[in-house]
Amino acid sequence: MIGTLVVNEIYLSLQGESTFAGLPCVFIRLTACDLRCSYCDTAYAFTEGKKKTLAEVLEKVHELAKPFSNSKLKIKNSILPLVELTGGEPLLQKNSWPLMQQLCDDGFTVLIETSGAHDISKIDSRVRRIMDLKCPSSGEVERNLFANITHLSPTDEIKFVIGTLEDYEWAKRQIVAHKLEGLCPLLFSWVHPLVPAQQNKVLKKVPAGLTPISRKDLAEKIIADALPVRFQIQQHKIIWPPEQRGV
């Protein structure tokens, strides 16, 4: 297979988010991102990475997945582990498309985590797209490409990363304005506090005047407002140290 990708890391862990949370997953973290969200926990992927051929990436995925080859456990008619492309922003690299296609051809359930700032319409229809809608505290709300909503299917997911009361109210308005209820699963993901090592000059500051929200308050607001959303936390940051890579 011709083509290369700049890869930050490839590793096997548990899926910590989305409706697939808790399942084994091979993560392919690609290098580069054109957003600078205030809460980003993978700023190291902005620039760190090594060039790999698509064949090398596929070989590594199959190597990590091999222990599951005799498992009779399947998820949604596909083999485990899951495979997720993440970043950074994986759609910045054109060879992410043929990689996803080949992974689907190989029988994997393939997920992609994308910022929502890039066109998702050309992604293989078998891929499950987990698309952010950036809330105000991200500092990148103006980058949302709302035209992507028309391309979403019931197997996709929309994620709102919420760190402030204003994020919550903004997300509620988007659900109504864009008729998101019933379109696909909606995720309200609480912002796990950054550790000092992750707070660096490349990240944006949270816009002034916003009111932080705790995970307890967020959960209780969802219940009180009877929102049709799934509350989620990043499970991997509960299991392992929040700053640890490759988990």
N, C-alpha and C positions, 0 to 999 in steps of 0.2 A: 504494500500500500504506500503510495507516494504522498509526501507532505510531512510537515513538522508542526509541532506545537511547543510553546515555551511553558514548561510545567514547573510549578512550585513544589508540589508534593503529591504522591499517590499512596494511600494507606487504607487499611481495613479497620473499621470501627463500628459503632452503633449509630444509626441515624438518630440525631438528637432532636429533630424538629419535624414539622409537617404531619400529615396523617399517617406517615410511615414511621413515626417515631418509635424507637426501640428495636427496629429490625437491623440485622447486619447489613453493612453497606460499604462498598469500595468508593472512596472519595478521590476524584481527580481534580486537584486544585490548580487552575491555570493562572498564569502570571498576568498582571496588568488590570487596572481599573481606571475609568475616567470620572468616577464620582469620588467624593471625599466625605462620606457620611460621618457625623460627629461621633457616633457610637461604634464605628468600625472596629472589629476585633481581629481582622486579618490584614492589617496595614503592611505586614511583611510581604504580602503577595503582590503589592503594587509593583515591585521591581525585582524581587528575588525569584530566580528560576533558571532552569537549564533546558536547552533545546532538545527535544526528543522526537523521533519519527512516530507516526501513527502506529506503525507496527510494534515499536517498543512499548508504547502506552498500552496497546491491546495485550501484548504479552504479559506485562506486569499485572493488568487486571485479571487475566485468566490465572496467573500464578497465585494471586491472593484469593481468588474464588475457588481454587481447586479443592480445598478441604470440604467444601459444600457439595461437591459433585455427586456424592452418593446419598445426599439428603433427600428424603421424600417430602419434605416441607416445601410448599410452594406458596407464593403470594400473588393473587390475581392472575393465575395461570402462567406465571413466569418463575424462573429459578431464582434462588437466593445465592449470593447476596445481591442486594440492589446495587446499582452504580449511579453515582451522582457527579455531574460536572458542576463545579463551583469555582469561586475565585476569591478575590478579583472579580472580573466580569468575563465569563467564558465566551460571550458572544462577540468580544472584541477580536477573537482569533478565528479566521475564516475556516480553518480546518477542524473546528469543533463540530461543524455540521456533518462532515463525512464520518467523524469519530462516533457521534451519536447514532448515525445510521447503521454503522457496522456493529456497534454494541447491541442495538435492537435486533439486527439480523442474527446475532449470536445467542439470542434468547433472553437477554437480561431485561429486567425492568429498569428503565433509564429515567433518571430525574435530572433536571437542570435548575439550578438556582440562579435567577437573573434579576437585575436591579429594576427592570421595567422601563429603562431609559432607551432600550434598543428594540428594533423590530423583531418580534417573535414569530411572524407569520410563516417563515421558511423552515422552521424547525420541523423535523420528521414528526408526523402526526402520532407516532407511537410513543414519543417522549412525553413524560409528564412534567409540565412546566410549573415551577413554583416561582411566581412573579411578585416582586415587591411593588407596592404603591408607597412611595416615600412620603412620610409624614413631616410636619413642620420642624420637629426637633432634629431631623437628620441634616438640615441645612441644604437639602437637595430636592425640595418639593417641586421646584420649577422644572426639574428634569423628567418628571413623569410623562411617559408617552401614552396618553389615555386611549389612543387608537388601538393599542394592543388588546384592550378589553374585548373588542369585536372578534378577536381570533381565539379567545379562550374557549375551552370545551369542559364538560363536566369532570374530566379526568385531571384537569389542571387545578392549581390552587393560587389564591391571592393572599399575600402576607403583608400585614401592616405591622411594622416594628414601632412599638409604642413606649415612649419614655416620659411623656408629660400628659397632663390633663388636656392640653390643647391638641395633642396628637389624637387622643381618644375622640374628642368632639369632631375633629376633622375627618377621622376615619368613619364615624357614624354618618356624616354628611355624604361621603363618597358612596357608601352602600346604597343610600336613597337616590342620589343624583344619577348614578350609573346603573341602577337596578341590578346590583350584584347579588342580592339574595336569591338563592336557587341557581345561580349561574355555575358556581363551582364552590368547593370548600373555601371558607374565609378564615384566615388565621390572625389572631391578635397575639403578637409575640412581645412579651415584656423585655425591655432592654436590661440585660444583665450588666451591673456596674462594671466599668472598665477598671482594670488594675493599673497601678501607676506606670508599669512598664509599657502599657499599650497607649498611654496618652503622650502623643508626640506631635511635632510641628506639622505633620502632613495632614492631620485630621482637622476638620472644621470645628469651630466652637458651637455649642448649643446656642441658638438665637436667644438674645436677652428677653427677659420678661415672661418666660415660660415656666410652668409649675410642674415640678417632678411628680410622678405618680409611682406609688409602691406596687409591687405585684399583687399584694392583698387588695389594695384599693381598686386596681384594675379588674381583678377577678370579681369583686363585689359589684362594680359598676356594670359589668357585662350581665351579671345575674339580675340586678335591679332593672336594667333597661331591656331585658329579655332579647338580647341581640342574637341573631342566628350565626354566631361565630364560634370558633374553637380557640379557647385560651391555651397558650403554650408557653413553656419555658424551655431554655436550651438544656436538655437533659445531660448532655456531655459535660456541661460546666458544673453540674451537680455531682456527677460521678468522679470526674477528674479535676485537677486544678484549672481554673478558668483560663490561665495563660498558657497551658500546655498545648503544644502543637501535635498534630498527627493523632488526635483522639476524637 
